[in-house]
């Protein structure tokens, strides 16, 4: 009987998110309901709340998010984001490349409302290009998320690493190929835009320097984490401090930057997801759901593909599926196939969020370009489907 109540709680989660209830509130409410369904005493739920908050894994994730927001603020104050965008526009003589690269660059740092920020840049770059509103909206939306698969600046990546209990560098190496596939698959969004005559780049060497300088902080973080196995908790503040002092930013900016880095709503949302994960694990809910679906004959494909895709589609966010599905995947997978199954699950999760009309970045994109809702979303189906297909092939091969 409790399995049906569990499914009812999942349905309630989707409804509350549809209604626009803050995700942090939704996660806490559903965590409490999962606990009560499995007869966990309210006092124990309260104790688990504090245990989750003070656990080393939670503190690591939250502190990482603070450092990420801090780096973003320092890059903005140093003018690196503007330099990067300007450099791309000046360096490329290819209009289609510029259209795709602008939202991708903004996606290197997943600011809230980032698609709203990149949309005017795409609109400016599209002047004189034979692209309709739906094409521009789809390009802005799709390329905004190509780095979501592996970059450690995304909350879902941090949560996935925490749930799987593997080093960040290993997770990034596992997921990086899907960013490559996503980038290439986006060609189907660009190919119907007529190629304009290639223009000479303006002051090419200076433009390329702007791009390299703008990318340097993010590149430094990735290199330290992946190639030198430096903890992201050390890599982020090192790069942030180095950027701050190199550009000789005013000491008066320190306090505002620190205040901006405490993005309470984001921190609350991520903590609530971790609390939900702990309740699911400690209440026995994961074991019961796993046993129930196994008894129905569902194989690994259900846990790794169908369930995360559905949750991603229903919520428009990758975090709920990471919190709910990855523990299930971990429970059913063998040590030999855990990582490839987890990779398939994450790609299915992100694919679900990318083809749903509930994704905030999609809504912002079609609003800015006054684009047709269905026409814009349909354009994303093929490239995102190819990314999901590549994950299936990856699973079959390895």
Beta strands, then each sheet from edge to edge (+ up, - down):
end
